[in-house]
Amino acid sequence: MVRIAHCDDSMIQQEMLKQWLNFYMIKKGVSLESFSFSSGDELLESVKNGNNYDVFLMDIILPGKRGTEIASALRKMVPDAKIIFMTATSAFAHDEAVDGAVGYLAKPINYETLYMLLDTALGRI
């Protein structure tokens, strides 16, 4: 079972990701569970409490800490974290934290690109 955590402060984006992940599961025949988080701190707390995730879909612009800051903290707790960043701006495309990621999705997200990056992330597990 693949566990995917997605962190986005937009409820609309969270629902869309859930649907696309369900379609991905059907299309690829992969068994997965998805978990939604509205803030990076909420996600970090979940990991600190012992919850394990195979892939992280991380919005960069979040309330409080940026997704890149959350990713740096995640990498300290989960050194082999498979992170896919999502954002509506290209301003962070060359951020050091983004460079270590599986990939980068520009919003509005293209589900085909998402699926390609998920294939890459799952291939690294």
C-alpha positions as CSV (number, residue, x, y, z in Angstrom):
1,M,0.0,0.0,0.0
2,V,1.5,3.3,-1.1
3,R,0.8,6.2,1.3
4,I,0.6,9.7,-0.2
5,A,0.5,12.9,1.9
6,H,-0.6,16.0,0.1
7,C,-0.3,19.4,1.7
8,D,-2.3,22.3,0.3
9,D,-4.2,25.1,2.0
10,S,-6.8,25.1,-0.7
11,M,-9.7,22.7,0.0
12,I,-10.6,22.7,-3.8
13,Q,-7.0,21.6,-4.6
14,Q,-7.2,18.9,-1.9
15,E,-10.4,17.5,-3.4
16,M,-9.0,17.6,-6.9
17,L,-5.8,15.8,-5.8
18,K,-7.9,13.1,-4.0
19,Q,-9.9,12.5,-7.2
20,W,-6.8,12.4,-9.4
21,L,-5.1,10.0,-7.0
22,N,-8.1,7.7,-7.1
23,F,-8.0,7.8,-10.9
24,Y,-4.3,7.1,-10.8
25,M,-4.9,4.1,-8.5
26,I,-7.4,2.7,-11.0
27,K,-5.4,3.4,-14.1
28,K,-2.1,2.0,-12.7
29,G,-3.5,-0.8,-10.6
30,V,-1.7,0.6,-7.6
31,S,-3.1,0.3,-4.1
32,L,-2.8,3.7,-2.4
33,E,-4.1,5.8,0.5
34,S,-4.0,9.6,0.4
35,F,-3.9,11.9,3.4
36,S,-4.7,15.6,3.2
37,F,-3.1,18.4,5.2
38,S,-4.0,22.1,5.2
39,S,-0.7,23.2,6.7
40,G,2.9,22.1,6.8
41,D,2.9,22.1,10.6
42,E,0.0,19.7,10.5
43,L,1.9,17.4,8.2
44,L,5.1,17.6,10.2
45,E,3.2,16.8,13.4
46,S,1.7,13.7,11.7
47,V,5.2,12.5,10.7
48,K,6.5,13.2,14.2
49,N,3.7,11.1,15.6
50,G,5.0,8.1,13.7
51,N,2.9,8.2,10.5
52,N,4.8,7.1,7.5
53,Y,4.2,8.4,3.9
54,D,5.9,7.2,0.7
55,V,5.3,10.3,-1.3
56,F,4.7,14.0,-0.4
57,L,2.8,16.4,-2.7
58,M,3.7,19.7,-1.2
59,D,2.3,23.2,-2.1
60,I,5.1,25.8,-1.8
61,I,3.0,28.7,-0.8
62,L,1.4,27.8,2.5
63,P,0.3,29.8,5.6
64,G,3.1,30.1,8.1
65,K,6.1,28.2,6.7
66,R,6.8,27.7,3.0
67,G,6.5,24.3,1.6
68,T,10.3,24.4,0.9
69,E,10.9,24.9,4.6
70,I,8.6,22.0,5.5
71,A,10.4,19.8,2.9
72,S,13.7,20.6,4.6
73,A,12.3,19.5,8.0
74,L,10.8,16.4,6.4
75,R,14.1,15.4,4.9
76,K,15.7,15.5,8.4
77,M,13.0,13.1,9.6
78,V,12.6,11.1,6.4
79,P,15.9,11.3,4.6
80,D,14.7,9.5,1.5
81,A,11.4,11.5,1.3
82,K,9.9,11.5,-2.3
83,I,8.7,15.1,-2.6
84,I,6.7,16.6,-5.5
85,F,6.3,20.4,-5.2
86,M,3.2,22.2,-6.5
87,T,2.8,26.0,-6.9
88,A,1.1,28.7,-9.0
89,T,4.4,30.6,-9.3
90,S,7.7,29.8,-10.9
91,A,9.6,32.0,-8.4
92,F,10.7,28.9,-6.4
93,A,11.7,26.7,-9.3
94,H,15.4,27.1,-8.4
95,D,15.1,27.0,-4.7
96,E,17.6,24.5,-3.2
97,A,14.8,22.4,-1.6
98,V,13.0,22.1,-4.9
99,D,16.3,20.9,-6.6
100,G,16.2,17.7,-4.4
101,A,12.6,16.9,-5.3
102,V,11.2,14.3,-7.6
103,G,9.6,17.1,-9.5
104,Y,7.8,20.4,-9.7
105,L,4.1,20.9,-10.8
106,A,2.9,24.3,-11.9
107,K,-0.7,25.1,-11.1
108,P,-3.1,24.6,-12.6
109,I,-1.9,21.0,-12.4
110,N,-1.9,18.8,-15.4
111,Y,-2.9,15.4,-14.3
112,E,-0.8,13.7,-16.9
113,T,2.3,15.4,-15.5
114,L,1.2,14.5,-12.0
115,Y,0.9,10.8,-13.0
116,M,4.4,10.9,-14.7
117,L,5.9,12.3,-11.5
118,L,4.1,9.8,-9.4
119,D,5.5,7.0,-11.6
120,T,9.0,8.4,-11.0
121,A,8.4,8.7,-7.3
122,L,7.0,5.2,-6.9
123,G,9.9,3.8,-9.0
124,R,12.3,5.2,-6.4
125,I,10.6,3.4,-3.4
